[in-house]
Amino acid sequence: MNTARVRRYGLAALLMWLSACAPAPPKEADVAAIADAFYGAIKAGDTKTVMGLIAPDAVFVESGKIETRAEYEANHLPADIEFEKQTKGTRGPLKVTFDGRDTAWAISRAEYDEGNPEKYIITQLMVLTRDGGTWRIRTISWSSNQP
């Protein structure tokens, strides 16, 4: 074999190896599974699973306040679990958008019927990143129609 052919084969082998090492293209279903697991774990009162889905440096935004991961676990998560126990919620469809291969955001709405004429509606924006093939929640922002 001549040197040029060896280089071509070597380059082809390198490119195939690099493409095999690249993370898989993002799938909406993978992100939706994390969001569903998060809200399912809250509904079940499973704090360990909830916190396992959240990145170590995540932040949470609600009612004009910003909480760290630790603050969310200590303060907001117990309130979310209690709220889910007391109300009947219906989560709407999730809209997932990707920015590249490893960043996604998911937007959804949930309606809660608390027996009032007007339903309590919460809109959630969840941002996730993928590291080493695993999607983690980086931030969640909640907005509601209630003061």
N, C-alpha and C positions, 0 to 999 in steps of 0.2 A: 504494500500500500504506500502511496506517496504521502508526503507531509500534509498537503492540502486536504486530502480525503480523510486522514486521521483527525485533523482539526474540525472538519465538518461533522464527522461522527461524534467527536467529543462535545462539540457545541450542541448538537441535537440531544445527546444524552443529558447534558447539563440542563437544557431547557425542559426536558421531560421530568427530570428530577425536581426542578424548581416548581413546576406546575403541580406535581404530586404533593409538594410540601405546603402549597398555598391553602388557606382555609376554604372550605366549601362556600359556594355562593350563599348569601343569606336567604332564609326561607321565612315567609310570613308566619307559617304554622309554628316555627320554633319560637318566635317572639310571642305569638299568641299563647303558646303553652306556658311561658313564664308568667305572663299577665294572669292567665286563668289559675295557675298554681298559687300565685300570690293572693288573689282574692278568695280562692277556695280555702286556703290555709287560714285566712282571717275569719272566714265564715265558720271554720271548724275550731277556731281558737288555738291553732297550732303555731305558737310564736317561733318555735325552732325552725320550722319550714319557712315561715315568712322571712325571718332574718337571714336564712341561708341563701335566699334569692337576691339579697341586697348587697351591693358593693361596699367595701369598707369605708370609702370616703363619700358615700351617698348623702344627698341633702333632700329635704322634703319641704314643700311650700304649701301652706294653707292659711287662710284668713290673715294674710299679710305677714305671717311669721315664717321664719326659716329654721328648720330643725336639723341637727346632725343625725347620723344614724343612731347614736346612743340615746339622744333625746327622743327620737321617734320610738325606739324600743321601750323606753321608760315611761313616756307620757302619752303619746298619740296612739300607738298600737293597742294598748289596753282599751282605750276609748273606742277605737275602730271595732275591736272584737265585741265589746259590749253593745255598740250601735247595731252591728249585724245580728246579734242575738235578739234584739228588741224589735227590729223592723223587717218587713218583707221587701226585698229589693229585686229589681229586674234589670240585669245588665244588658245594654244594647250591643250592637256589633262593634267590633274593634277594627279601627283603621290603622294599618301599619305602613310606615314610610321608612325607607332606608336612605342613609347617606353613606355611600360606599359599601364596604363589605362588613364592617364591624360596628356600625352605629345605627340605631333604629329608634323611632319614637312611635308610640301607640296612643291613640286617642279613643276614648269611649265615654259613654254616658250610662248612668244608672238612675233608675227611678225608684223611689221608695214611697210606699203607701203607708202613711202613719194615721190613716183615718181622717185626714183633713181634706177639705174640698180641693185644695191644690196639692199636687204631688211634689215631694221633695226631690229635686233633680241635682245630681252631682256629675260634673264633667271632669274626667281625669286625663292628664297628660303624663305619660311615663316615658322616660328616656332610658334606653338600655345600650350597653356596649358588650361586645364579644371579645373575650380574651382567652386564648388557648382553646377556642371552640365552645366556650361556655358563655351564655348570655347572662348578664347581671344587671339589676336595676340600679341606675345611677342617680335618678331623681324622679320624684312624682310631685305633680302640682294638682291640687284639687280646687275646683271652683263650684259654687252652688248657687241656686236661685233663692236661698234663704239668707237673711241678714245675719 
